Amino acid sequence: MDATAESSLRKDAADVIVIGGGPAGLNGALMLARSRRSVLVVDSGSPRNAPAEGVHGLLGHDGTPPAELLRRGREEVVRYGGRVVDGEVVSARRDAPAGADPRFSVTLADGSQLTARRLLIATGLRDVLPDVPGLAEHWGRGVVHCPYCHGWEVRDEPIGVLASGPASVHHALLFRQLTDDLVYFVHGTDLDDQARAQFVARGIRVVDTPVAGVESDADTITGVRLTDGQLVPRRVLAVATRMLARTDGLEELGLPMEDLPDGSGRRFASGLAGETEVPGVWVAGNATDLFAQVGPSAAAGALAGARINADLAAAEAAAATTQHAASQPNADGPVAERQAS
Ligand SMILES: Cc1cc2nc3c(=O)[nH]c(=O)nc-3n(C[C@H](O)[C@H](O)[C@H](O)COP(=O)(O)OP(=O)(O)OC[C@H]3O[C@@H](n4cnc5c(N)ncnc54)[C@H](O)[C@@H]3O)c2cc1C
């Protein structure tokens, strides 16, 4: 736990509970805290880019270690009165609304019970790698998925694209921009004639023999072993992962999910500002936009935070109007009587 995080709670309430304290959740919380909303971020501390040395492609922060970026984000949320709790949400459910205003209960792994008027889900996603021996050990370093995140860092290296589905062809064309030495391992996927022709024209070598495993020397990949025993020397492997929104503990909310058409992932369905079909629940970042990098994830969190604040403001105005009208005597009430006497 870092200096900006609270120790676990027993019972607490907030206007908004943010589930997940990555770039999306923290930026949402920042907007809410600056709007003087009580906001509580619960974060289990395993952001997607944890294995990476630095965050790249983020203007003004290029190369910042992921943990350092989050540390600064937490500090900013806390500076405005927001709270950050290290913990894992194990259940979240809808409670009976207060009038028309939604209510939620959230339980943490340590048994703490939290309640809120709105939820922002920013749990990120889980990358599922192909089941190839030796691959997972190098995830985020020798095994990469994103040309924009680590492409520059692996430029001119002998790179292999380990195909995992239709997205891998596109992936290969992007990594070809970064190296002249690219090998495409078909690994049982479909590779049509048009793609093969493109690869020949772009000098990408195609290997059809299935992959048996990834070989390495200490921390460095040395090559890809094929099922016929041949070793194809490589230093870096690019893999398009299957991306699955992290849903653990959120099942009871009944949020609709959506599969990507090419089978490459599953996300929480949401509108443009992260609104879901469940009133009072918003979602932001990789949990709903599987391809979003840090900048777009943070931006989505900020937008959702602003919309949640607007929704609360509208609910408060409606409740206040009803209350105000009820407190006003009508024409047949006491005031009329007073005037008559
Ligand atoms: C290896 C790698 C390198 C990358 N490099 C870059 C890069 O250089 N530049 C870039 O722009 N993007 C990069 N990305 C993408 C980047 O990681 C994502 O865009 C970003 O993390 C999405 O932010 P998020 O807030 O949606 O999710 P995350 O950052 O994954 O944060 C989600 C948080 O929610 C928490 N959480 C999940 N479930 C629960 C629960 N039930 N209870 C409490 N907390 C929960 C998690 O512990 C986590 O801390 C990289 C990705 C990978 C895999």
The ligand as an ORCA input file, in Angstrom:
! r2SCAN-3c Opt
* xyz 0 1
  C       2.493     -4.820    -21.436
  C       1.652     -3.605    -21.743
  C       2.249     -2.397    -22.010
  C       1.482     -1.272    -22.299
  N       2.105     -0.103    -22.603
  C       1.373      0.983    -22.884
  C       2.013      2.196    -23.267
  O       3.248      2.265    -23.350
  N       1.231      3.273    -23.551
  C      -0.132      3.212    -23.484
  O      -0.776      4.230    -23.720
  N      -0.762      2.068    -23.144
  C      -0.040      0.956    -22.852
  N      -0.678     -0.212    -22.519
  C      -2.150     -0.219    -22.418
  C      -2.559      0.234    -20.990
  O      -2.140     -0.747    -20.082
  C      -4.064      0.432    -20.906
  O      -4.479      1.346    -21.887
  C      -4.495      0.998    -19.550
  O      -3.923      0.252    -18.492
  C      -6.008      0.997    -19.412
  O      -6.353      1.663    -18.212
  P      -7.604      1.182    -17.330
  O      -7.675      2.153    -16.219
  O      -8.770      0.967    -18.179
  O      -7.187     -0.277    -16.766
  P      -5.974     -0.729    -15.849
  O      -4.810      0.173    -15.986
  O      -5.737     -2.168    -16.132
  O      -6.523     -0.551    -14.359
  C      -7.572     -1.336    -13.877
  C      -7.416     -1.416    -12.368
  O      -8.599     -2.003    -11.837
  C      -8.232     -2.893    -10.803
  N      -9.303     -3.867    -10.624
  C      -9.758     -4.809    -11.482
  N     -10.768     -5.500    -10.932
  C     -10.959     -4.995     -9.688
  C     -11.831     -5.322     -8.615
  N     -12.757     -6.297     -8.703
  N     -11.738     -4.615     -7.465
  C     -10.840     -3.606     -7.330
  N      -9.974     -3.267     -8.332
  C     -10.045     -3.959     -9.488
  C      -6.924     -3.503    -11.281
  O      -6.164     -4.022    -10.224
  C      -6.241     -2.293    -11.939
  O      -5.427     -1.613    -11.027
  C       0.076     -1.366    -22.290
  C      -0.540     -2.604    -22.018
  C       0.235     -3.713    -21.765
  C      -0.422     -5.037    -21.533
*
